[in-house]
């Protein structure tokens, strides 16, 4: 694969990092070049990726110590992209579950923004720490690469006050205890393509379901942490 202007998109979880690389055309359009993931982090790390034509580019296993956490997983995948595929992204986009009450759109992350996002770990303890770990790693290793956080909560920030509030004192609401709504990136994408896929219903009230992964439910039951409050999704 030859050198090109690219953007890396990463979705980091507790035991895996999914990623895609998009080439940037002369007209600014994006075309996916690589789709991959490194899973089994901390247990049986394995890096797999395919090209735009579906061909297998890599299927490699690692020792547990070599990929011990999600930050190392992104570094490992990034090293393969850089050394083997000759890809050095000009920017990195990250899926981040929680933007709190402050962020209703994508934002470029620096150390100050990262510190603010870390305040929302208690609101999404099963997701937020792992979303932020690769951002922190890249900031320390490659501070000149722009990183943009895209929030699952941002799509719902425009919902009304009735959907936004619990029956609790105003002081708690001011501190950030409210219904945020989640999986917004998925809903935003569905809303954007619905006019093309189903134009007859796109302008009407539509219910969209986002299936939860069974593995996440199992992990949540195993960890006695406070459950995240999922808000009312817009229809």
N, C-alpha and C positions, 0 to 999 in steps of 0.2 A: 504494500500500500504506500502511495506517495504522500509527501507532505501536503497539507491542506489547512485552510482555516476551518476550525471546528469548535463546537460547543459540547462540553460534557455535561450530562444530566445524571444526577445520582439520587437514589432513594435508599437511605440507610435504615435498617431495622436492628433488632437486638442480636441477630445471628447471621445477617446477610446484608449485602449491598448490591442492589440492582443498578445497572447503569446503561446508558445509551450515548452514542456519539453521533452528532449530526454535522454533516458538512454544510458549509454556507456557500450558496450559489452567488454568482455575480449580481443577481437581482435581489439578494437578501433572503431568498427562499432557503428552507432547511430540508435536507434529505438525510434520512438515517443511514449511517454507514456501518455501525456496529451495535449489537444488542447483547448484553451479557449480565452475568451476576457471579458473585463469589459468596457461596453459602457455607453452612456448617462451621461458621466462625467459632473458634474455641473448642471444637469437637472434631469435625472432619472437614477441614477447609478444602473447597474445590472451586476453581475458577473455570467458568465456561463462557464462551462467546461465539456468536455467529455473525457473518457478514450480511450485507444488504441482500444478497441472493440466497441467504439461508445456509450457506456453506459453513462448516465448523472451522473456526479460527484457532480455538484453543479448548482443551479439556484437560486440566492439570490439577492434581491434588497436592496438598502441602502438609507438612508436619504441623501439629497443633500449635507449637511454640512459634512457628513462623507467622501465623495469622491469629493472634490471640484476642483481637478486639476489632470493632468495626472501623476504627480509624486506621489500623494496620491493613485491614481488608481493602479500603479505598486506596491506600498507598501502594499495595501490591498490584491491584488492578491498574492503577495509574502508571506504575513502573512498566508493566507489560505493554500498555498502550504507547508509552514513550519509547521504550527500547526496541520492542519487536515490531510495532505497527507504525513507528515514526510519527506518532500523533502527539502534539502538544496543544491542548485546548487553549483558546484565547479567553475563555470564560467557563465557569462551572455554575450550573443551576442545581439547587437542592430542594427536595420536598421537605418541608418542616411542618409538623402537625399544628403547632400552636403559635399564633401571632398575638394572642392576648387581645385586649381592647385597643391596642395602639396601632396595629398594622392591618390594613384592609387591602393591601396590594403588595406585589413583590418589592423587595428592598435589597439594595446592595449591602452586604454584611462587612462590617469592620469590628474592631475589638469592642467598641462601645455598644453596637447593635447586638453583638453576641452576648454581652453581659446582660442586656435587657431581656433577650430571649431565654436566658438561663433562669430568669425569675419565674418562668411559666412551667418549669419542670414538675412542680407539684400538681399542676392542672392536667398534665399528660405524662405520668411517670413511666408508662410502658413504651413511650415513643420519643418524647422530646430529647432525653439525654443521648439517644442513639442518632437522632437526626443532626444534633449539634456537634457530635464528636468529629466527624470528617471535616466539618467547616473549621473547627478549631485547629485540626491537624494541618490543613492546607494553609491557614493563616500564618502558622508558625514556620512552615517549610517554604511556602511560595507566596509571600505576602503581596506580590505584585499581580497575581492572577485575580481578576474580579470574580467574586462569588455572590450569587443572588439567591435569596431565600424566597420560596413560594409557599404560601401558607394554606393549609386545609381549612382554616377558620375564616379566611378572607372573604370567600364567596358569600358567607352568611352575615357579614357585618352590616349589611343594609336592611336586615329584617326589622320589623316593627318592635316597639317597646313591649308589647304584650308577649311576644315570642322571646324577647331578650331577658326578661326579668323573672326571678323567683319571688315568692311571697316572703321576703326577708327584709330586714331593716336597710335603709338607704345607705348606711355606712358600709355595709358588706358589699353592696353593689358597687360602690365607689372604689372598693379595694379590688374589684375584678371578679367577684362571684356572680356569674351570670350564665345564661345559656349561650354557648358560642356556636354550636353547629360544627360538624366535622365532615371529612371526606369531600371537602369543597372543590378540590382540584378535579376530582372525578366528575362531580356534578357540573362544574363549569365546562368541562370538555363535552359532556353529553348535551348540555344546553347549546353549545356552539355548533354541534353537528346535527342536532335534531331537525332544523329546517331543511337540510339536505336529505336526511334519511327518512323522515316522516313529516313532510310539509303540511299534511292535512291536520295534524294535531299540534304542531309546533307553537301555534299562537294561543293554544288553549291551556287550561290548568292540567298539568301532567305530574303524575306520581312516579318518582324514580327510586328504585331500590338499590342499595349498595350492599351486596353480601359480605358478611364478615368471615374472615378465615377461621376455620375450626381450630387451627393450631394456636391462634391468638387467644381464643377462649380458654383453651387448655392451659396456656401459660399464665393467663390472668388468674385462673383458679389456683394454680400452684403458688402464686406469689400473693400473699395477703396484703396487697396494697390497696389504697383507696381507689375505687372504680372511677373512671372518667365519666363526667356527665355529658352525654351526647344531647345536643340541642335539637330544636325543631328545624327540619330542613324546608327550604322554600319550595313551593309547588307553583 
